[in-house]
Amino acid sequence: MPQLLDRDTLAGICAGGDERLARAELRRQIGRLERHLGGLVAEAFPRIRIDAGVAAASREPRAIGLGELERVRDALATRIAAGRRALGEQAELETRNRELLERMLVEPAAYKWVRITRDDLGEPGCGHWHSRPRFGLLGMLMGWWRVKVSSGCPL
């Protein structure tokens, strides 16, 4: 009976050694990739939705082969690369929006009617910055522009 519980003995490895070691290595790689993908999903959560679901290989339970394990591993690696790319693009967009906001605060008249939300900057909550004329129509005719900062979410 103890022989059944001890799976990592030398006799067990010699019986189906190469395939068993290959399966163990692929499962280890898949586990590491799943943890990494989960970390990306958590990092991008409020801003980007990254697909972290794993499709089933078949409808009935069974032990999948080496080829299917490799396909799962490759699919995870592809999703991680796509997630990193999407996260990088979002970070670049948010950086450009922050730079636009800085320029807008320095020279509001050059960015008439431009509105930047907190969501555009990757920040949580409500609120926005809006370049508008001071004193309405008179301010617009006189060239008196300012950036108005909203106080947040309405009640």
C-alpha positions in Angstrom: 0.0 0.0 0.0 2.8 2.6 0.7 4.1 2.0 -2.8 0.9 3.4 -4.2 1.2 6.6 -2.2 4.8 7.3 -3.0 4.6 8.5 -6.6 8.0 10.1 -7.0 10.1 7.0 -6.5 12.8 5.9 -8.9 10.7 2.9 -10.0 7.8 5.1 -11.0 10.0 7.4 -13.0 11.7 4.5 -14.8 8.3 3.0 -15.8 7.2 5.9 -17.9 10.1 8.2 -17.3 10.4 10.5 -20.2 6.7 11.1 -20.7 6.0 11.5 -17.0 8.9 14.0 -16.5 7.7 15.9 -19.7 4.1 16.0 -18.3 5.4 17.3 -14.9 7.5 19.9 -16.6 4.6 21.1 -18.8 2.2 21.2 -15.9 4.8 23.3 -13.9 5.2 25.7 -16.9 1.4 26.0 -17.3 1.0 26.7 -13.6 3.7 29.4 -13.7 2.0 31.0 -16.8 -1.4 30.9 -15.2 0.0 32.7 -12.1 1.6 35.3 -14.4 -1.7 35.8 -16.4 -3.6 36.2 -13.1 -1.1 38.8 -12.0 -1.7 40.7 -15.3 -5.4 40.5 -14.9 -5.2 41.9 -11.4 -2.8 44.7 -12.5 -5.1 45.8 -15.4 -8.4 45.2 -13.7 -10.2 48.5 -13.5 -8.8 49.8 -16.9 -8.6 46.8 -19.2 -10.3 43.4 -19.3 -7.8 40.6 -20.1 -9.3 37.2 -20.8 -8.0 34.7 -18.2 -10.4 31.9 -18.9 -9.1 28.4 -19.8 -11.0 26.5 -22.4 -11.6 22.8 -21.7 -9.8 20.4 -23.9 -12.9 18.1 -24.1 -16.3 17.7 -22.5 -15.5 14.5 -20.6 -12.7 14.2 -18.0 -9.6 12.5 -19.2 -5.8 12.8 -19.0 -4.6 15.0 -21.8 -1.6 14.2 -23.9 1.7 16.0 -24.3 0.6 17.7 -27.5 -2.5 19.1 -25.8 -0.5 20.2 -22.8 1.9 22.0 -25.2 -1.1 23.7 -26.9 -2.4 24.9 -23.5 1.0 26.3 -22.6 1.4 28.0 -26.0 -2.1 29.5 -25.7 -1.4 30.9 -22.3 1.9 32.4 -23.5 0.0 34.0 -26.4 -2.6 35.5 -24.0 0.1 36.8 -21.7 1.8 38.5 -24.6 -1.5 40.1 -25.8 -2.2 41.2 -22.2 1.2 42.8 -21.8 0.8 44.5 -25.2 -2.7 45.8 -24.2 -1.4 47.0 -20.8 1.5 48.8 -22.5 -0.7 50.5 -25.0 -3.1 51.6 -22.2 -0.1 53.0 -20.2 1.1 54.9 -23.2 -2.3 56.4 -23.8 -2.6 57.4 -20.2 0.9 59.0 -20.3 -0.1 61.0 -23.5 -3.3 62.2 -21.7 -1.3 63.3 -18.7 1.1 65.3 -20.9 -1.9 66.8 -22.7 -3.4 67.8 -19.3 -0.1 69.5 -18.3 0.0 71.5 -21.5 -3.7 72.3 -21.1 -3.1 73.7 -17.6 -0.2 75.9 -18.8 -2.1 77.3 -21.9 -5.9 76.8 -21.7 -6.6 79.0 -24.7 -4.7 76.6 -27.0 -7.0 73.7 -26.0 -10.5 75.2 -26.2 -13.3 73.0 -25.1 -11.0 70.0 -24.4 -12.2 67.7 -21.6 -10.0 65.1 -19.9 -11.6 62.7 -17.4 -9.9 60.8 -14.6 -10.6 57.6 -16.5 -8.5 58.9 -19.4 -5.6 59.3 -16.9 -6.1 55.8 -15.4 -7.2 57.3 -12.1 -10.2 55.9 -10.1 -13.3 57.9 -9.4 -15.3 60.6 -11.2 -14.0 64.0 -12.3 -12.6 65.8 -15.2 -10.6 68.9 -16.4 -12.4 71.1 -18.9 -10.9 74.0 -20.8 -13.7 76.6 -20.9 -14.1 80.4 -21.2 -14.2 82.4 -18.0 -17.5 84.4 -17.7 -19.2 82.6 -20.6 -19.7 84.3 -23.9 -17.9 87.5 -22.9 -14.8 85.5 -21.8 -14.9 83.5 -25.0 -14.9 86.8 -27.1 -12.2 88.3 -24.9 -10.0 85.2 -25.0 -10.2 84.5 -21.2 -9.9 80.7 -21.0 -9.3 78.6 -18.0 -9.2 74.9 -17.0 -12.1 74.1 -14.7 -11.6 71.1 -12.4 -14.7 69.2 -11.5 -15.2 68.3 -7.9 -16.0 64.6 -8.6 -19.1 62.5 -8.8 -22.5 64.2 -8.5 -24.8 63.1 -5.7 
